[in-house]
Amino acid sequence: MNLATFGQRLRKNIQTYIIIIALVAIWGVFAIVTKGSYLGPQNISNLFRQMTVTGFLAAGMVLVMVTGGIDLSVGKLAGFVSVVVALFQRDIWFRLIPNEPILAAVLSIFVGMIVGTLFGMYQAYIIAYLRVPAFIVTLGGMFILNGGILLATGGQTIAANQPGFSFIAQGYLPRVVGWVLGVAVVVILLVMMFASRRAKVKYGFESKPILPDLLRTIGFSIIVLVYVYIVNQYNGVQVPVLLLAFTAIMVSYISTNTRFGRYAYAIGGNREATRLSGINIKKQLFLVFTLMGLLCGIGGVVLASYVGYGTIAAGQGYELDAIASCVLGGTSTLGGSGTIFGALVGALIMASLNTGLQMMNVAPAWQYVLRGLVLVLAVIADVYFKKSTN
């Protein structure tokens, strides 16, 4: 690979490199300020756990923003789902199956997914088929859901801390299982890399040098194994992180290896050209916002399990964190570009800032100011890189 090719690849992926460097820099600064305690196994474990709900919402928000849309209701939808699930745990499963905590937890997961999906379908229909702007529809949805939370809770806190249900967001895997999963992920990454290269050759695409792909795969593998090693120093791999990783892989595969995903990027890149090519834009938008609802449902279940309660403030501010995570991770506010991996890194950056500032005892007011500045800078960078590549 010559210098010109290297420079071209560097410019193409510069935004991804910048967010990774930013994350490392944030961790480095907080590690110095906290005298190393920030990078302790317990804090790293808590840090990844805290980003999971935002991660679920950000994974869906990527596809919404890629189409040129926005969803302001995701935080309150996750909050509403958490309240509904808490009600089912306290008032229904406790009475019908009091001695089956695992079954109750599984049923709660399905309830949360169904509630989130149904509300997502409701908004998706109005946006896609009635052609009402997503900003207005989801803003109205946010108010509706806020009212729904108040009605469902009656202004009271609802307990959802049953043992089986709590394991969803508070449980840990045995250390041996964590290592087995870590090694399995490394093997899968290698297999996927070689399979991707063979597929490109099969369909006549240019075969690029193997070294960059190999280095990238080795880099991801090292990150996975280091993560497993660190969290095993505390209590092991967290169950919600495993759920988020599985969900992110599935959504990432859908977005990059299916017609549904390619159509979503096409809509955001050039809607008129997409329409003229025969793609059913209404159907695609409906599916994108429905998927967003499903992921909000999953995020709401994890939120209820993590907090242990359904509260009147459930989901407050999560929509802003999800949008900020996507923008920080390189998802364009103009549509057409963005990755699930980038959004997860963005979610980790947001969680890292929150945790670090809290450990430094920074006043909440200044925490909001700093997070806002980071978001504005990310949008400026997005617009700059978007213009520079056109």
C-alpha positions in Angstrom: 0.0 0.0 0.0 1.6 3.3 -1.2 1.5 6.6 0.6 -1.2 8.0 -1.6 -3.6 5.1 -0.8 -2.7 5.3 2.9 -3.5 9.1 2.9 -6.8 8.5 1.1 -7.9 5.9 3.6 -6.8 8.1 6.5 -8.9 11.0 5.2 -11.9 8.7 4.6 -11.9 7.4 8.2 -10.5 10.5 9.9 -13.7 11.1 11.9 -13.6 7.6 13.3 -10.0 7.9 14.3 -10.7 11.3 16.0 -13.5 9.9 18.2 -11.3 7.0 19.3 -8.4 9.4 20.1 -10.9 11.6 22.0 -12.1 8.7 24.1 -8.5 7.7 24.9 -7.7 11.4 25.8 -10.8 11.7 28.1 -9.8 8.5 29.9 -6.2 9.7 30.2 -7.2 13.1 31.7 -9.6 11.6 34.2 -7.1 8.9 35.1 -4.5 11.5 35.9 -7.0 13.8 37.8 -8.4 10.9 39.9 -4.9 9.4 40.4 -5.7 6.2 38.5 -9.0 5.3 40.2 -10.9 6.2 37.1 -9.4 3.2 35.3 -10.0 0.8 38.1 -11.8 -2.5 37.3 -14.9 -1.5 39.3 -15.2 1.9 37.6 -14.6 0.5 34.1 -17.3 -2.1 34.9 -19.8 0.5 36.0 -18.9 2.7 33.1 -19.8 0.1 30.5 -23.0 -0.8 32.4 -24.1 2.9 32.6 -23.8 3.3 28.8 -26.0 0.3 27.9 -29.4 2.0 27.9 -28.0 4.9 25.8 -26.3 2.4 23.6 -29.6 0.6 22.8 -31.3 3.9 21.9 -28.2 5.1 19.9 -28.1 1.9 17.8 -31.7 2.6 16.5 -31.1 6.4 16.3 -28.3 5.8 13.8 -30.7 4.4 11.2 -33.3 7.2 11.9 -30.7 9.9 11.4 -29.2 8.2 8.4 -32.5 8.6 6.6 -32.5 12.3 7.5 -34.9 12.0 10.4 -34.9 12.4 14.1 -36.7 10.8 17.1 -37.2 13.0 20.1 -39.4 10.4 21.9 -36.9 7.7 22.5 -36.0 8.6 26.1 -39.6 8.9 27.2 -40.6 5.7 25.3 -37.8 3.8 27.1 -39.0 5.4 30.4 -42.7 4.5 29.7 -41.7 0.9 28.9 -39.7 0.7 32.1 -42.8 1.8 34.1 -45.1 -0.7 32.3 -42.6 -3.5 32.9 -42.4 -2.5 36.6 -46.2 -2.6 36.8 -46.3 -6.1 35.3 -43.6 -7.3 37.7 -45.4 -5.9 40.7 -49.1 -6.3 40.0 -49.4 -9.2 37.5 -46.5 -11.6 37.5 -46.2 -11.5 41.3 -49.8 -12.7 41.5 -50.0 -15.1 38.6 -46.6 -16.7 38.9 -45.1 -15.7 42.3 -42.6 -18.6 42.4 -41.3 -18.3 38.8 -39.0 -15.3 38.8 -37.1 -16.3 35.6 -40.3 -16.8 33.7 -41.6 -13.5 35.0 -38.4 -11.8 33.8 -38.7 -13.4 30.3 -42.3 -12.4 30.0 -41.4 -8.8 31.1 -38.9 -8.6 28.3 -41.5 -9.6 25.7 -44.0 -7.1 27.2 -41.4 -4.3 26.9 -40.5 -5.2 23.4 -44.2 -5.3 22.3 -45.0 -2.0 23.9 -42.0 -0.3 22.4 -42.7 -1.8 18.9 -46.4 -0.8 19.0 -45.7 2.8 19.8 -42.9 2.8 17.2 -45.3 1.6 14.6 -47.8 4.3 15.6 -45.3 7.0 15.1 -43.8 5.3 12.0 -47.3 5.2 10.2 -47.8 9.0 10.8 -44.3 9.9 9.6 -44.1 7.5 6.6 -47.7 7.4 5.3 -49.3 10.7 6.5 -46.0 12.5 5.7 -45.9 14.5 9.0 -42.3 15.6 9.8 -40.6 13.2 12.2 -39.5 16.2 14.4 -43.2 17.1 15.1 -44.5 13.5 15.4 -41.8 12.5 17.9 -42.0 15.7 19.8 -45.8 15.1 20.3 -44.9 11.5 21.2 -42.6 12.7 23.9 -45.4 14.7 25.5 -47.8 11.8 25.2 -45.4 9.4 26.8 -44.6 11.8 29.6 -48.3 11.9 30.3 -48.5 8.2 30.1 -45.7 7.8 32.7 -47.5 10.1 35.1 -50.8 8.2 34.6 -49.2 4.8 34.9 -47.3 5.6 38.1 -49.9 7.8 39.7 -47.0 9.9 40.9 -45.5 7.0 42.9 -42.4 4.8 42.5 -43.0 1.2 41.4 -40.7 -1.5 42.6 -39.1 -3.7 39.9 -36.3 -5.2 41.9 -37.3 -8.9 41.9 -34.2 -11.2 41.8 -34.8 -12.8 38.3 -35.6 -9.4 36.7 -32.7 -7.6 38.4 -30.3 -10.0 36.8 -31.0 -8.6 33.3 -29.1 -5.3 34.0 -27.3 -6.1 37.3 -26.0 -9.6 36.7 -22.5 -10.8 35.9 -21.3 -13.8 33.9 -18.9 -16.3 35.5 -15.3 -15.4 34.8 -14.7 -18.5 32.8 -17.7 -17.8 30.6 -16.4 -14.3 30.0 -13.1 -15.7 28.7 -14.9 -18.2 26.5 -17.0 -15.5 25.0 -14.0 -13.2 24.5 -12.1 -15.9 22.6 -15.3 -16.8 20.6 -15.6 -13.1 19.6 -12.0 -13.1 18.4 -12.5 -16.2 16.3 -15.7 -14.7 14.9 -14.0 -11.5 13.9 -11.3 -13.4 12.1 -13.8 -15.6 10.3 -15.9 -12.6 9.3 -12.8 -10.8 8.0 -11.7 -13.7 5.7 -15.3 -14.4 4.7 -15.7 -10.7 3.6 -12.5 -10.8 1.6 -13.6 -14.0 -0.2 -17.1 -12.5 -0.9 -15.5 -9.5 -2.5 -13.3 -11.7 -4.7 -16.3 -13.9 -5.6 -18.3 -10.9 -6.8 -15.5 -9.3 -8.7 -14.6 -6.4 -6.4 -11.0 -5.2 -6.1 -9.0 -7.3 -3.6 -7.3 -4.9 -1.2 -4.1 -5.7 0.8 -4.8 -8.0 3.7 -2.6 -6.2 6.2 -5.0 -3.3 7.0 -7.9 -5.7 7.5 -5.7 -8.0 9.6 -4.4 -5.1 11.8 -8.0 -3.8 12.3 -9.2 -7.2 13.3 -6.3 -7.8 15.7 -6.9 -4.3 17.2 -10.6 -5.1 17.9 -9.6 -8.5 19.3 -7.1 -7.0 21.7 -9.7 -4.5 22.9 -12.2 -7.3 23.6 -9.7 -9.4 25.5 -8.4 -6.5 27.5 -12.0 -5.6 28.4 -12.7 -9.1 29.6 -9.5 -9.2 31.6 -10.3 -5.8 33.4 -13.9 -6.6 34.2 -12.9 -10.1 35.4 -10.8 -8.3 38.1 -14.1 -7.1 39.5 -17.2 -9.3 39.1 -17.0 -10.4 35.5 -18.6 -9.5 32.2 -21.9 -7.6 32.8 -25.1 -9.2 31.4 -26.4 -5.9 29.9 -23.2 -5.2 28.1 -23.4 -8.7 26.5 -27.0 -7.9 25.5 -26.0 -4.6 24.0 -23.1 -6.2 22.1 -25.4 -8.8 20.6 -28.0 -6.2 19.7 -25.3 -3.9 18.1 -23.9 -6.8 16.0 -27.4 -7.6 14.7 -28.3 -4.0 13.9 -24.9 -3.4 12.4 -25.3 -6.5 10.2 -28.8 -5.3 9.1 -27.6 -1.9 8.3 -24.6 -3.0 6.2 -25.6 -6.4 4.7 -29.3 -6.1 3.8 -31.3 -4.2 1.4 -33.2 -2.6 4.2 -30.0 -1.1 5.5 -28.7 0.0 2.1 -32.0 1.6 1.3 -31.9 3.6 4.6 -28.5 5.1 3.6 -29.8 5.7 0.1 -32.8 7.7 1.4 -30.5 9.9 3.5 -28.0 10.3 0.7 -30.4 11.4 -2.0 -34.1 10.9 -1.4 -35.2 11.9 -4.9 -32.8 9.6 -6.6 -33.9 6.8 -4.3 -37.5 7.3 -5.2 -36.7 7.4 -8.9 -34.9 4.1 -8.6 -38.1 2.4 -7.5 -37.4 2.0 -3.7 -40.6 2.3 -1.5 -39.5 5.1 0.7 -42.7 5.0 2.8 -42.2 1.4 3.7 -38.5 1.9 4.5 -39.3 4.8 6.8 -42.0 2.8 8.5 -39.6 -0.1 9.2 -36.8 2.2 10.4 -39.0 4.0 13.0 -40.6 0.6 14.0 -37.1 -0.8 14.6 -36.4 2.3 16.7 -39.5 1.5 18.8 -38.3 -2.1 19.3 -34.9 -1.0 20.5 -36.6 1.5 22.9 -38.5 -1.4 24.3 -35.4 -3.3 25.0 -33.7 -0.3 26.4 -36.7 0.3 28.7 -36.5 -3.2 30.1 -32.8 -2.8 30.8 -33.5 0.6 32.4 -36.2 -0.8 34.8 -33.9 -3.7 35.7 -30.9 -1.3 36.2 -32.7 1.2 38.3 -34.9 -1.3 40.1 -37.9 0.9 39.9 -40.4 2.6 37.6 -40.4 6.3 38.4 -42.0 9.5 37.1 -38.7 10.7 35.8 -37.9 7.5 33.9 -36.1 8.1 30.6 -35.5 11.8 31.3 -32.8 13.2 29.0 -32.0 9.9 27.3 -33.1 11.1 23.9 -30.5 13.9 24.1 -27.8 11.4 25.1 -28.7 9.1 22.3 -28.6 11.9 19.7 -25.4 13.2 21.1 -23.9 9.7 21.0 -24.7 9.3 17.3 -23.3 12.7 16.4 -20.1 12.1 18.4 -19.8 8.7 16.7 -19.8 10.3 13.3 -23.5 10.0 12.3 -24.2 12.9 10.0 -27.0 15.3 11.0 -27.5 15.8 7.3 -28.3 12.1 6.7 -26.6 9.4 4.6 -23.8 8.4 6.8 -23.2 6.8 10.2 -22.2 3.5 11.9 -23.5 1.5 14.9 -19.9 1.1 16.1 -19.4 4.9 16.0 -22.6 5.5 18.0 -21.5 3.0 20.7 -18.2 4.8 21.0 -20.1 8.1 21.2 -22.3 6.6 24.0 -19.1 5.5 25.8 -17.8 9.0 25.5 -20.9 10.5 27.0 -20.8 8.0 29.9 -17.1 8.6 30.4 -17.7 12.4 30.7 -20.6 11.9 33.1 -18.7 9.5 35.3 -15.4 11.5 35.3 -17.1 14.8 36.1 -19.0 13.2 38.9 -15.8 11.7 40.4 -14.3 15.2 40.2 -17.3 16.6 42.1 -18.0 19.0 39.3 -21.3 20.9 39.9 -24.3 19.5 37.8 -24.7 22.9 36.1 -21.2 22.7 34.7 -21.6 19.1 33.7 -24.5 20.2 31.4 -22.5 23.1 30.0 -19.5 20.8 29.2 -21.7 18.1 27.6 -23.4 20.8 25.5 -20.1 22.2 24.3 -18.9 18.7 23.4 -22.1 18.1 21.3 -21.8 21.5 19.5 -18.2 20.8 18.7 -19.2 17.4 17.3 -21.8 18.9 15.0 -19.3 21.5 13.8 -16.8 18.7 13.0 -19.6 16.7 11.3 -20.5 19.6 9.0 -16.8 20.3 8.3 -16.0 16.7 7.3 -19.2 16.5 5.3 -18.2 19.5 3.2 -14.6 18.4 2.8 -15.6 15.1 1.3 -18.1 16.6 -1.2 
